[in-house]
Every structure is written in C-alpha cells, then in structure tokens.
C-alpha cells in the first residue's frame, strides 16, 4: 500500500498487519516447539495501542515481555505460557 492508502484506511489496517505478522512469527515458533516435542496451542493475538497500559497475567502462566523499537516507536510482545 502507498502511504496515502494507509492513511485513508486508518488504524484498522495497521492492526490487521501487526496481527498477521504476529500470527506468522508465533506460528513458526509454535511449530518449532512442536517439532522438538512440546505440544502447543495458540490463542488469537491481541493488538493494543495506547499509553500507560497495564496487563495482568493469568494464574498458572509464565509471562515473558520483549521490547522492540521500530521507526522510533516502541513495540512490546507480552507472551504468556501455560503448561498443561
């Protein structure tokens, strides 16, 4: 898409793209874990934008937070693992 097409489409397109990239990245990670003997299930990704966000971990999960910077914007992957 051109920059003007992205601007006219609004935030929904950005959320869709980030969700798709998340699905592809995490899907590859999940497949690698399954290949070495760790069965996995994925939930749908949630894309949240804003300031002063607070996420509470679910009970019986292990939380890992990864931070990235892209074009001077901070991106955070907040991943929760639950053993079955």
MDTraj code that builds the backbone (N, CA, C; nanometers):
import mdtraj as md
import numpy as np

residues = "UNK UNK UNK UNK UNK UNK UNK UNK UNK UNK UNK UNK UNK UNK UNK UNK UNK UNK UNK UNK UNK UNK UNK UNK UNK UNK UNK UNK UNK UNK UNK UNK UNK UNK UNK UNK UNK UNK UNK UNK UNK UNK UNK UNK UNK UNK UNK UNK UNK UNK UNK UNK UNK UNK UNK UNK UNK UNK UNK UNK UNK UNK UNK UNK UNK UNK UNK UNK UNK UNK UNK UNK UNK UNK UNK UNK UNK UNK UNK UNK UNK UNK UNK UNK".split()
xyz = np.array([
    [0.0848, -0.1184, 0.0000],
    [0.0000, 0.0000, 0.0000],
    [0.0891, 0.1245, 0.0000],
    [0.0391, 0.2268, -0.0630],
    [0.1106, 0.3543, -0.0595],
    [0.0828, 0.4218, 0.0747],
    [0.1676, 0.5163, 0.1149],
    [0.1414, 0.5873, 0.2404],
    [0.0035, 0.6541, 0.2443],
    [-0.0423, 0.7060, 0.1304],
    [-0.1743, 0.7705, 0.1292],
    [-0.2869, 0.6678, 0.1457],
    [-0.2687, 0.5465, 0.0898],
    [-0.3689, 0.4407, 0.1079],
    [-0.3757, 0.3971, 0.2547],
    [-0.2594, 0.3868, 0.3182],
    [-0.2566, 0.3505, 0.4607],
    [-0.3257, 0.4580, 0.5424],
    [-0.2948, 0.5849, 0.5126],
    [-0.3553, 0.6958, 0.5873],
    [-0.5065, 0.6986, 0.5703],
    [-0.5554, 0.6719, 0.4498],
    [-0.7000, 0.6765, 0.4268],
    [-0.7707, 0.5540, 0.4842],
    [-0.6985, 0.4431, 0.5020],
    [-0.7596, 0.3208, 0.5570],
    [-0.7711, 0.3245, 0.7081],
    [-0.6897, 0.4055, 0.7745],
    [-0.6992, 0.4208, 0.9187],
    [-0.6248, 0.3134, 0.9973],
    [-0.6474, 0.3160, 1.1286],
    [-0.5760, 0.2278, 1.2217],
    [-0.6096, 0.0806, 1.2027],
    [-0.7258, 0.0502, 1.1485],
    [-0.7677, -0.0898, 1.1333],
    [-0.6684, -0.1679, 1.0472],
    [-0.6180, -0.1065, 0.9412],
    [-0.5224, -0.1730, 0.8534],
    [-0.3928, -0.2006, 0.9294],
    [-0.3477, -0.1053, 1.0098],
    [-0.2258, -0.1235, 1.0884],
    [-0.2440, -0.2392, 1.1852],
    [-0.3572, -0.2460, 1.2544],
    [-0.3843, -0.3571, 1.3475],
    [-0.3869, -0.4908, 1.2740],
    [-0.4484, -0.4937, 1.1563],
    [-0.4535, -0.6177, 1.0783],
    [-0.3141, -0.6655, 1.0383],
    [-0.2302, -0.5728, 0.9944],
    [-0.0948, -0.6088, 0.9523],
    [-0.0141, -0.6595, 1.0714],
    [-0.0211, -0.5905, 1.1837],
    [0.0519, -0.6338, 1.3024],
    [0.0008, -0.7691, 1.3489],
    [-0.1298, -0.7902, 1.3446],
    [-0.1869, -0.9199, 1.3808],
    [-0.1382, -1.0311, 1.2897],
    [-0.1294, -1.0044, 1.1594],
    [-0.0815, -1.1055, 1.0638],
    [0.0648, -1.1382, 1.0862],
    [0.1464, -1.0347, 1.1069],
    [0.2895, -1.0578, 1.1341],
    [0.3052, -1.1378, 1.2627],
    [0.2241, -1.1065, 1.3620],
    [0.2274, -1.1814, 1.4880],
    [0.1905, -1.3269, 1.4645],
    [0.0848, -1.3516, 1.3884],
    [0.0440, -1.4896, 1.3584],
    [0.1555, -1.5675, 1.2902],
    [0.2211, -1.5069, 1.1922],
    [0.3278, -1.5763, 1.1192],
    [0.4475, -1.6042, 1.2100],
    [0.4876, -1.5050, 1.2878],
    [0.6041, -1.5204, 1.3752],
    [0.5799, -1.6245, 1.4832],
    [0.4684, -1.6105, 1.5524],
    [0.4381, -1.7022, 1.6622],
    [0.4046, -1.8412, 1.6091],
    [0.3429, -1.8490, 1.4930],
    [0.3141, -1.9794, 1.4332],
    [0.4422, -2.0567, 1.4049],
    [0.5443, -1.9889, 1.3543],
    [0.6730, -2.0531, 1.3315],
    [0.7370, -2.0985, 1.4617],
    [0.7275, -2.0162, 1.5642],
    [0.7816, -2.0511, 1.6958],
    [0.7080, -2.1728, 1.7528],
    [0.5755, -2.1716, 1.7419],
    [0.4943, -2.2835, 1.7911],
    [0.5304, -2.4126, 1.7179],
    [0.5444, -2.4059, 1.5874],
    [0.5803, -2.5248, 1.5099],
    [0.7171, -2.5794, 1.5509],
    [0.8122, -2.4897, 1.5768],
    [0.9448, -2.5336, 1.6205],
    [0.9360, -2.6047, 1.7552],
    [0.8566, -2.5529, 1.8465],
    [0.8382, -2.6187, 1.9767],
    [0.7727, -2.7558, 1.9596],
    [0.6723, -2.7644, 1.8743],
    [0.6056, -2.8930, 1.8495],
    [0.7023, -2.9938, 1.7883],
    [0.7896, -2.9465, 1.6986],
    [0.8859, -3.0351, 1.6334],
    [0.9838, -3.0987, 1.7316],
    [1.0103, -3.0304, 1.8437],
    [1.1037, -3.0876, 1.9418],
    [1.0311, -3.1528, 2.0593],
    [0.8983, -3.1716, 2.0446],
    [0.8247, -3.2493, 2.1438],
    [0.7436, -3.1732, 2.2452],
    [0.7236, -3.0429, 2.2263],
    [0.6421, -2.9640, 2.3183],
    [0.5115, -2.9262, 2.2491],
    [0.4033, -2.9992, 2.2738],
    [0.2762, -2.9664, 2.2089],
    [0.2279, -2.8274, 2.2526],
    [0.1786, -2.7514, 2.1583],
    [0.1378, -2.6129, 2.1864],
    [0.0024, -2.5814, 2.1243],
    [-0.0648, -2.4841, 2.1831],
    [-0.1857, -2.4244, 2.1269],
    [-0.1670, -2.2741, 2.1337],
    [-0.2219, -2.2035, 2.0374],
    [-0.2117, -2.0582, 2.0351],
    [-0.3485, -1.9951, 2.0502],
    [-0.3513, -1.8821, 2.1185],
    [-0.4728, -1.8010, 2.1191],
    [-0.4564, -1.6959, 2.0081],
    [-0.5632, -1.6290, 1.9743],
    [-0.5547, -1.5223, 1.8752],
    [-0.4747, -1.4063, 1.9337],
    [-0.3918, -1.3409, 1.8523],
    [-0.3168, -1.2263, 1.9057],
    [-0.4098, -1.1092, 1.9316],
    [-0.3730, -1.0288, 2.0289],
    [-0.4467, -0.9067, 2.0583],
    [-0.3529, -0.7897, 2.0364],
    [-0.3940, -0.6936, 1.9558],
    [-0.3135, -0.5752, 1.9293],
    [-0.3742, -0.4600, 2.0077],
    [-0.2923, -0.4001, 2.0953],
    [-0.3392, -0.2907, 2.1803],
    [-0.2467, -0.1721, 2.1604],
    [-0.3027, -0.0562, 2.1412],
    [-0.2247, 0.0671, 2.1267],
    [-0.2679, 0.1644, 2.2346],
    [-0.1725, 0.2392, 2.2884],
    [-0.2085, 0.3400, 2.3868],
    [-0.0926, 0.3730, 2.4788],
    [-0.1215, 0.4535, 2.5783],
    [-0.0237, 0.4946, 2.6789],
    [-0.0686, 0.4420, 2.8142],
    [0.0291, 0.4156, 2.9003],
    [0.0008, 0.3745, 3.0378],
    [-0.0865, 0.2491, 3.0444],
    [-0.0510, 0.1482, 2.9661],
    [-0.1268, 0.0228, 2.9642],
    [-0.0801, -0.0677, 3.0767],
    [-0.1705, -0.1486, 3.1292],
    [-0.1386, -0.2423, 3.2366],
    [-0.2004, -0.3774, 3.2012],
    [-0.1164, -0.4806, 3.1954],
    [-0.1628, -0.6148, 3.1623],
    [-0.1408, -0.7036, 3.2838],
    [-0.2431, -0.7777, 3.3212],
    [-0.2333, -0.8688, 3.4341],
    [-0.2194, -1.0110, 3.3806],
    [-0.1218, -1.0844, 3.4334],
    [-0.1007, -1.2232, 3.3905],
    [-0.2105, -1.3125, 3.4445],
    [-0.2436, -1.4144, 3.3667],
    [-0.3366, -1.5158, 3.4134],
    [-0.2663, -1.6039, 3.5154],
    [-0.3419, -1.6586, 3.6070],
    [-0.2833, -1.7503, 3.7043],
    [-0.2303, -1.8725, 3.6307],
    [-0.1285, -1.9319, 3.6828],
    [-0.0633, -2.0522, 3.6311],
    [0.0020, -2.0310, 3.4949],
    [0.0405, -1.9071, 3.4634],
    [0.1144, -1.8807, 3.3404],
    [0.2495, -1.8205, 3.3745],
    [0.3415, -1.8351, 3.2808],
    [0.4714, -1.7696, 3.2901],
    [0.4713, -1.6587, 3.1861],
    [0.5068, -1.5382, 3.2289],
    [0.4996, -1.4221, 3.1415],
    [0.6394, -1.3815, 3.0946],
    [0.6526, -1.3521, 2.9650],
    [0.7767, -1.3024, 2.9070],
    [0.7432, -1.1770, 2.8268],
    [0.8174, -1.0715, 2.8510],
    [0.7943, -0.9447, 2.7820],
    [0.9176, -0.9120, 2.6986],
    [0.8951, -0.8850, 2.5686],
    [1.0029, -0.8495, 2.4771],
    [0.9726, -0.7114, 2.4199],
    [1.0727, -0.6224, 2.4211],
    [1.0525, -0.4874, 2.3695],
    [1.1391, -0.4661, 2.2459],
    [1.0822, -0.3992, 2.1465],
    [1.1494, -0.3698, 2.0209],
    [1.1282, -0.2226, 1.9894],
    [1.2154, -0.1670, 1.9085],
    [1.1955, -0.0306, 1.8613],
    [1.2004, -0.0308, 1.7097],
    [1.1033, 0.0360, 1.6493],
    [1.0944, 0.0426, 1.5038],
    [1.0488, 0.1832, 1.4663],
    [1.1297, 0.2531, 1.3891],
    [1.0980, 0.3911, 1.3491],
    [1.0662, 0.4778, 1.4700],
    [1.1465, 0.4660, 1.5726],
    [1.1357, 0.5398, 1.6996],
    [1.0041, 0.5129, 1.7741],
    [0.9363, 0.4040, 1.7421],
    [0.8163, 0.3609, 1.8151],
    [0.8495, 0.2335, 1.8901],
    [0.8006, 0.2230, 2.0135],
    [0.8267, 0.1044, 2.0939],
    [0.7170, 0.0015, 2.0710],
    [0.7585, -0.1221, 2.0455],
    [0.6663, -0.2339, 2.0298],
    [0.6969, -0.3338, 2.1401],
    [0.5929, -0.3889, 2.2003],
    [0.6112, -0.4830, 2.3099],
    [0.5355, -0.6109, 2.2791],
    [0.6040, -0.7229, 2.2903],
    [0.5403, -0.8544, 2.2797],
    [0.5278, -0.9072, 2.4220],
    [0.4070, -0.9256, 2.4679],
    [0.3783, -0.9739, 2.6029],
    [0.3227, -1.1155, 2.5894],
    [0.4052, -1.2152, 2.6170],
    [0.3705, -1.3540, 2.5902],
    [0.3486, -1.4278, 2.7213],
    [0.2383, -1.5023, 2.7278],
    [0.2040, -1.5806, 2.8473],
    [0.2068, -1.7279, 2.8117],
    [0.2848, -1.8066, 2.8849],
    [0.2954, -1.9506, 2.8632],
    [0.2229, -2.0229, 2.9756],
    [0.1459, -2.1234, 2.9392],
    [0.0758, -2.2044, 3.0386],
    [0.1081, -2.3507, 3.0125],
    [0.1656, -2.4166, 3.1122],
    [0.1967, -2.5590, 3.0985],
    [0.0708, -2.6390, 3.1272],
    [0.0506, -2.7463, 3.0499],
    [-0.0663, -2.8310, 3.0732],
    [-0.0242, -2.9635, 3.1282],
])
top = md.Topology()
chain = top.add_chain()
for i, resn in enumerate(residues, 1):
    res = top.add_residue(resn, chain, resSeq=i)
    for name in ("N", "CA", "C"):
        top.add_atom(name, md.element.get_by_symbol(name[0]), res)
traj = md.Trajectory(xyz[None], top)
